[in-house]
Amino acid sequence: MTVTLPRSGQYLIHVEAKTESGKTVTYDIGWNVAADTVNLTGMTWQHLKKDASSANIGIAYTSNSNLTFTWQYYDIAKKEWHQILKDTTSNWITFNSPHYGQYLIHVEARTKEGTTATYSIGWQVFSKDGLGEILPIFNSSNNVMNAGYYNLVTGESVYKNGKSLVTSASTYKLFIALYVFDLIESGRANWNTRFSNGTFMTGFYDMIINSGNAFPEWVKSNYGYNNIDSFLKRKGYAGIYIYSDRATTSAEDLVKILKYYYTNSSNSNINYLLDLMKKQNYRSGIPSGTGVITADKVGFLWDIRNDAGIVYASQPYILVVMTNGQYNFDLIANISKRVQSVQ
């Protein structure tokens, strides 16, 4: 006969033989079934992409039992665990990273009796394939003067003429907002403070929702453009009032201030600003191109069309596109659509 024993441990195997006349004889032996063992000895891999964003990963092992494997990865940037495969009999998986950055690849092996062993390795995805495609997108039109991309998860960035100061148009109002917040938080003003056309609250609302000029121009006149620029320079920005006839800024400064707003969105004033930016009236630029929630501020003056926004995609990022020779936002929408497609 074939005996299949239910678990590891010690047994007595017993047999009785009986003749036709009823005579019997018995025989016994002791039997030991070794406990299930599993030992994971190391991971091996084969890169499917040079940047390590896709790879076949396997675990080497020794065991006296059939095993099942559960594979997970930990996204260090997002501080999240994600399951790749659960209870698979294969000791190989294919890992596709959702973005560039650092990960922990973790596997648990389990025997049929429940004995487990685990193994983990660090994994670095140096850059996502799409990152290299962003600069060519920015360079695809000579009418894109300056542009910037900043991944809010990994910190990776791409710029075209990032430091160059150009006409900001109404994107300068993002810097006026920062100065207004300082006035309020330092006690020098509050949301009910009067200005020529209303209160700080009504003026600020109009400045962001309608890109109105009355409030920021009053702030400039009342508090002095030199004081505003000195404040911005103390904060690490280049300032906005270099020329008397127009405000200027750079793609890097716009990325920097949007990163500050995103990082400090728990501040009630900043949260109010971001909420207004998500609802502002000019949506045909970055929001139209990305098709996802975007908190942005546009600027238009003469033939200049600019847009700077936080794109709340599955992997949030900041996008700044500053153009000339344009009388609508079609070029910016096209650029933002192409950037979104390589996320």
C-alpha positions as CSV (number, residue, x, y, z in Angstrom):
1,M,0.0,0.0,0.0
2,T,1.0,3.7,-0.3
3,V,0.8,5.7,2.9
4,T,0.5,9.5,2.7
5,L,0.9,11.0,6.1
6,P,-0.9,14.2,7.0
7,R,1.9,16.2,8.6
8,S,5.5,16.1,9.9
9,G,6.2,14.1,13.1
10,Q,6.6,10.6,14.4
11,Y,4.4,7.6,13.5
12,L,4.1,3.9,14.1
13,I,3.4,1.9,10.9
14,H,1.5,-1.3,11.9
15,V,0.4,-4.3,9.7
16,E,-1.5,-7.4,10.6
17,A,-1.6,-10.4,8.4
18,K,-4.3,-13.1,8.7
19,T,-4.5,-16.6,7.2
20,E,-7.6,-18.3,5.9
21,S,-7.8,-20.2,9.2
22,G,-7.7,-17.1,11.3
23,K,-4.1,-17.2,12.4
24,T,-2.6,-13.6,12.7
25,V,0.8,-12.0,13.0
26,T,1.7,-8.3,13.3
27,Y,4.7,-6.2,12.6
28,D,5.5,-2.5,13.6
29,I,8.1,0.0,12.7
30,G,8.7,3.5,13.8
31,W,8.4,6.2,11.1
32,N,9.6,9.8,11.2
33,V,8.4,12.5,8.7
34,A,10.8,15.4,8.8
35,A,9.3,18.9,9.3
36,D,8.8,21.1,6.3
37,T,11.8,23.3,5.8
38,V,12.4,26.3,3.5
39,N,15.4,28.5,3.1
40,L,15.6,31.5,0.7
41,T,19.1,31.9,-0.5
42,G,19.1,35.0,-2.7
43,M,17.3,36.9,-5.5
44,T,18.4,37.1,-9.1
45,W,17.0,39.2,-11.9
46,Q,17.0,40.1,-15.6
47,H,16.4,43.7,-16.6
48,L,13.8,44.1,-19.3
49,K,14.6,47.8,-19.5
50,K,18.0,49.5,-19.0
51,D,16.7,51.8,-16.3
52,A,15.4,48.9,-14.2
53,S,11.8,50.0,-14.4
54,S,10.9,46.5,-15.7
55,A,12.6,43.3,-14.7
56,N,12.1,39.6,-14.2
57,I,13.0,38.8,-10.6
58,G,13.4,35.3,-9.1
59,I,14.2,33.9,-5.7
60,A,16.5,30.9,-5.1
61,Y,15.6,28.4,-2.4
62,T,16.0,25.0,-0.8
63,S,13.0,23.1,0.6
64,N,11.7,19.6,1.2
65,S,8.1,20.8,0.4
66,N,6.1,22.3,-2.3
67,L,6.0,26.1,-1.9
68,T,3.8,29.0,-2.7
69,F,5.2,32.6,-3.0
70,T,3.7,36.0,-2.2
71,W,5.5,38.9,-3.8
72,Q,5.2,42.6,-2.8
73,Y,7.0,45.8,-3.3
74,Y,7.3,48.8,-1.0
75,D,7.2,52.3,-2.7
76,I,9.7,54.3,-0.6
77,A,8.6,57.6,-2.0
78,K,4.9,57.0,-1.4
79,K,5.4,54.9,1.8
80,E,3.0,52.3,0.4
81,W,3.0,48.5,0.1
82,H,1.7,46.9,-3.1
83,Q,1.0,43.3,-3.9
84,I,2.5,41.8,-7.1
85,L,1.4,38.2,-6.9
86,K,-0.2,36.2,-4.1
87,D,0.2,32.4,-3.5
88,T,1.8,31.7,-6.8
89,T,3.8,28.5,-7.3
90,S,6.3,30.2,-9.4
91,N,9.5,31.6,-7.8
92,W,9.7,34.3,-10.6
93,I,7.7,37.4,-11.2
94,T,7.8,40.4,-13.5
95,F,8.2,43.8,-11.7
96,N,7.0,46.9,-13.5
97,S,7.7,50.1,-11.5
98,P,5.0,52.8,-11.5
99,H,7.6,55.5,-11.5
100,Y,11.3,56.0,-11.1
101,G,12.7,56.0,-7.5
102,Q,13.5,53.5,-4.8
103,Y,11.7,50.3,-3.9
104,L,11.9,47.3,-1.6
105,I,11.2,44.0,-3.3
106,H,9.9,41.4,-0.8
107,V,8.9,37.8,-1.1
108,E,7.4,35.3,1.4
109,A,7.7,31.5,0.7
110,R,5.3,29.2,2.5
111,T,5.3,25.4,2.8
112,K,2.2,23.3,2.7
113,E,2.3,23.1,6.6
114,G,2.6,26.9,6.9
115,T,6.4,27.2,7.6
116,T,7.5,30.6,6.1
117,A,10.7,32.4,5.1
118,T,11.1,35.9,3.7
119,Y,13.7,37.7,1.7
120,S,14.0,41.4,0.6
121,I,16.3,43.5,-1.6
122,G,16.4,47.2,-2.4
123,W,15.6,48.2,-6.0
124,Q,16.5,51.5,-7.7
125,V,14.8,52.7,-10.9
126,F,17.1,55.4,-12.1
127,S,14.8,57.2,-14.4
128,K,11.5,56.3,-16.0
129,D,11.6,56.0,-19.8
130,G,9.2,58.9,-20.2
131,L,11.4,61.3,-18.3
132,G,13.8,61.4,-21.3
133,E,10.9,62.2,-23.6
134,I,9.8,65.4,-21.8
135,L,12.6,67.7,-23.0
136,P,12.1,66.8,-26.6
137,I,8.4,67.7,-26.1
138,F,9.4,71.1,-24.7
139,N,11.8,71.5,-27.6
140,S,9.2,70.5,-30.2
141,S,8.1,74.1,-30.7
142,N,10.3,77.2,-30.9
143,N,7.4,79.1,-29.4
144,V,7.9,77.4,-26.1
145,M,10.3,79.9,-24.6
146,N,10.7,78.3,-21.1
147,A,9.3,75.2,-19.5
148,G,9.6,73.1,-16.5
149,Y,8.5,69.7,-15.2
150,Y,8.9,68.5,-11.6
151,N,7.7,65.1,-10.3
152,L,6.3,65.7,-6.8
153,V,6.8,62.0,-5.9
154,T,10.4,61.4,-6.9
155,G,11.8,65.0,-7.2
156,E,13.0,64.4,-10.8
157,S,12.9,67.5,-13.0
158,V,13.3,68.6,-16.6
159,Y,13.7,72.2,-17.7
160,K,14.0,74.2,-20.9
161,N,15.7,77.6,-20.3
162,G,14.7,77.1,-16.7
163,K,16.5,80.0,-15.1
164,S,15.9,82.5,-17.9
165,L,13.6,85.5,-16.8
166,V,10.8,86.2,-19.3
167,T,7.5,88.1,-19.2
168,S,5.4,86.3,-16.7
169,A,2.0,87.8,-17.6
170,S,-0.4,87.0,-14.8
171,T,1.5,84.0,-13.4
172,Y,3.3,86.7,-11.3
173,K,0.1,86.7,-9.2
174,L,1.3,83.4,-7.6
175,F,4.1,85.5,-6.0
176,I,1.7,88.3,-5.0
177,A,-0.3,85.6,-3.2
178,L,2.7,84.6,-1.2
179,Y,3.3,88.2,-0.2
180,V,-0.4,88.6,0.8
181,F,-0.1,85.5,2.9
182,D,2.9,87.0,4.7
183,L,0.9,90.2,5.3
184,I,-2.0,88.2,6.8
185,E,0.1,85.8,8.9
186,S,2.3,88.6,10.3
187,G,-0.8,90.5,11.4
188,R,-0.3,93.5,9.0
189,A,-3.5,92.7,7.2
190,N,-6.4,90.3,7.3
191,W,-9.0,89.0,4.8
192,N,-11.4,91.8,5.8
193,T,-8.8,94.6,5.2
194,R,-10.1,97.1,2.7
195,F,-8.5,97.9,-0.6
196,S,-9.7,100.3,-3.3
197,N,-12.3,97.9,-4.8
198,G,-13.3,95.8,-1.9
199,T,-11.7,93.6,0.7
200,F,-8.6,91.4,0.6
201,M,-10.9,88.4,0.3
202,T,-12.9,89.7,-2.7
203,G,-9.8,91.0,-4.4
204,F,-7.8,87.8,-3.9
205,Y,-10.7,85.8,-5.3
206,D,-10.9,87.9,-8.4
207,M,-7.1,87.8,-8.9
208,I,-7.1,84.0,-9.1
209,I,-10.6,83.1,-10.5
210,N,-10.8,85.8,-13.1
211,S,-7.1,86.8,-13.3
212,G,-8.2,90.3,-12.2
213,N,-5.6,93.0,-12.0
214,A,-7.1,95.5,-9.5
215,F,-6.0,93.7,-6.3
216,P,-2.4,92.8,-7.2
217,E,-1.8,96.3,-8.7
218,W,-3.2,97.9,-5.5
219,V,-0.8,95.6,-3.4
220,K,2.1,96.7,-5.6
221,S,1.2,100.4,-5.2
222,N,0.3,100.3,-1.5
223,Y,3.2,98.1,-0.2
224,G,5.8,99.0,-2.8
225,Y,7.3,96.9,-5.5
226,N,10.8,97.1,-3.9
227,N,9.4,95.7,-0.7
228,I,7.7,92.9,-2.6
229,D,10.8,92.0,-4.5
230,S,13.0,92.1,-1.4
231,F,10.6,89.7,0.3
232,L,10.6,87.3,-2.6
233,K,14.4,87.4,-2.8
234,R,14.6,86.6,0.9
235,K,12.5,83.5,0.1
236,G,14.9,82.5,-2.7
237,Y,13.1,83.8,-5.8
238,A,14.5,86.2,-8.4
239,G,11.8,88.7,-7.8
240,I,9.1,89.9,-10.3
241,Y,9.6,93.7,-10.7
242,I,12.9,94.0,-12.7
243,Y,11.2,96.0,-15.5
244,S,8.7,98.9,-15.0
245,D,6.4,97.8,-17.9
246,R,6.0,94.1,-17.1
247,A,6.5,91.5,-14.5
248,T,9.0,88.7,-15.2
249,T,9.8,85.3,-13.7
250,S,11.4,82.0,-14.7
251,A,10.2,78.4,-15.1
252,E,12.3,77.4,-12.2
253,D,10.8,80.0,-9.9
254,L,7.3,79.0,-10.9
255,V,8.0,75.4,-10.2
256,K,9.5,76.3,-6.9
257,I,6.6,78.3,-5.7
258,L,4.1,75.7,-6.8
259,K,6.1,73.0,-5.0
260,Y,6.0,75.2,-1.9
261,Y,2.2,75.5,-2.2
262,Y,1.8,71.8,-2.8
263,T,4.0,70.8,0.2
264,N,2.3,73.3,2.5
265,S,-1.3,72.7,1.4
266,S,-2.4,72.0,5.0
267,N,-2.1,75.7,5.6
268,S,-5.6,77.1,5.4
269,N,-4.6,80.1,3.3
270,I,-2.6,78.0,0.8
271,N,-5.4,75.4,0.7
272,Y,-7.8,78.3,-0.2
273,L,-5.5,79.4,-3.0
274,L,-5.2,75.9,-4.4
275,D,-8.9,75.4,-4.3
276,L,-9.4,78.6,-6.3
277,M,-6.7,77.6,-8.8
278,K,-8.6,74.3,-9.4
279,K,-11.7,76.4,-10.3
280,Q,-10.2,79.4,-12.1
281,N,-11.9,80.3,-15.4
282,Y,-9.1,79.7,-17.9
283,R,-9.0,75.9,-18.4
284,S,-8.0,75.6,-22.0
285,G,-4.2,75.2,-21.3
286,I,-2.7,72.6,-18.9
287,P,-6.1,71.4,-17.5
288,S,-7.5,70.8,-21.0
289,G,-4.3,68.9,-22.1
290,T,-4.0,66.6,-19.0
291,G,-7.6,65.8,-18.5
292,V,-7.1,65.5,-14.8
293,I,-7.6,67.9,-11.8
294,T,-5.1,70.7,-12.2
295,A,-4.5,73.7,-9.9
296,D,-3.1,76.3,-12.3
297,K,-2.6,80.0,-12.9
298,V,-2.5,81.3,-16.5
299,G,-0.9,84.4,-17.9
300,F,-1.7,86.2,-21.2
301,L,-0.3,89.5,-22.4
302,W,0.3,90.6,-26.0
303,D,1.2,87.4,-27.9
304,I,2.4,85.6,-24.7
305,R,0.5,82.7,-23.2
306,N,1.8,81.0,-20.1
307,D,0.4,78.4,-17.7
308,A,1.8,77.0,-14.5
309,G,0.1,74.3,-12.5
310,I,0.0,71.4,-10.2
311,V,-1.3,68.3,-12.0
312,Y,-3.0,65.9,-9.6
313,A,-2.3,62.8,-11.7
314,S,-1.8,59.3,-10.1
315,Q,1.8,60.6,-9.8
316,P,1.4,64.3,-9.1
317,Y,3.7,66.7,-10.9
318,I,4.2,70.4,-11.7
319,L,4.2,71.7,-15.2
320,V,5.1,75.2,-16.4
321,V,4.9,76.2,-20.1
322,M,5.7,79.7,-21.2
323,T,5.1,80.6,-24.9
324,N,5.2,83.5,-27.3
325,G,3.7,84.1,-30.7
326,Q,0.4,82.6,-29.4
327,Y,-3.1,84.1,-29.2
328,N,-4.7,81.0,-27.5
329,F,-3.7,78.2,-25.3
330,D,-3.7,75.4,-27.9
331,L,0.1,75.0,-27.9
332,I,0.2,74.7,-24.1
333,A,-2.7,72.2,-24.2
334,N,-0.8,70.1,-26.7
335,I,2.4,70.2,-24.7
336,S,0.6,69.2,-21.5
337,K,-1.2,66.4,-23.2
338,R,2.0,64.9,-24.5
339,V,3.7,65.2,-21.1
340,Q,0.8,63.5,-19.4
341,S,1.0,60.6,-22.0
342,V,4.5,59.7,-20.9
343,Q,3.7,59.6,-17.2
